[in-house]
Amino acid sequence: MTVDDLAEELQIPKSTIYGWKYRGIGPAWIRVGKHLRARRVHVDAWLDSLNTGNSEAVAEATATASSEHLTQTA
């Protein structure tokens, strides 16, 4: 799965995903040459972890996405 694929699936900007990666949030990423890829199983596991009461990760991800969205729309 590419960054574009995940951004489209989650309906969020790619910059949010890159920001999460920089901060160590989100699924595990694999670098293939200059390209980033995530395995579907890692994406699903990460999404499941958000639903299992890991409120700190959810709050941080939500705040980041909101602030990045506000920056882009300003």
N, C-alpha and C positions, 0 to 999 in steps of 0.2 A: 504494500500500500504506500502511495506517495503522500507527501505533505498536502498536495492538492486534493487527493482523494479524501484524506481525513478532514480537511477543512470543509469540503463539500458535504461530507456525511454529517458533520457536527454543526454545519451552517455557521461557521466562525471564520474570521480572517486568517489567512496563512501566517500573518505576523504574530498572532496569538500563539499558534503552535510553535513557531520558532522561539518565541519568548519563553514558553513552557520548557522547551528543550534546553535552552540556555540555563534556566533555573533548576533543571533536573526534575521537572514535572512532566507527567504524561507517559506514554508507552515507551518501551525500549526502542531505540532507533539503530539501524544498521547503515553504515556508509558503504555504498557501492560506487567506487570511484569518487566522483564529486556529488553523487546523488544520495539522498536519504530515503530509506525505506523502513517500514514497520511491518512486522508480521501480524496478520489478522489476529492470531491468538494473543499477542501482546497487547494489541489495542483492546480486544474484548476483556482481557484480564484487568487492564487499567480502568476501563469503564465500569466493570463490576466492582472494583475497589472503591470507586466513588459512591456506589450505591450501598456499601456495607457499613456506613457510619463513619467513614473517614472524613469527618466534617472539616478538619483543618485543610485538607487538600481541596475539598470542594469549595470552601470559602476563598482560598487563595486563587484557585482557578477562576472562580466567578468574578472576583474583584479584578483580576488581571484582564479578563476578557472585557469587562465593563469599562475599565479605564482606557484600554486600547481602542475600544469602539468609540468612546467619547473623543479621543484624540484624533481619530480618523475623520469623524464627522464635523469637527470644529473647523 
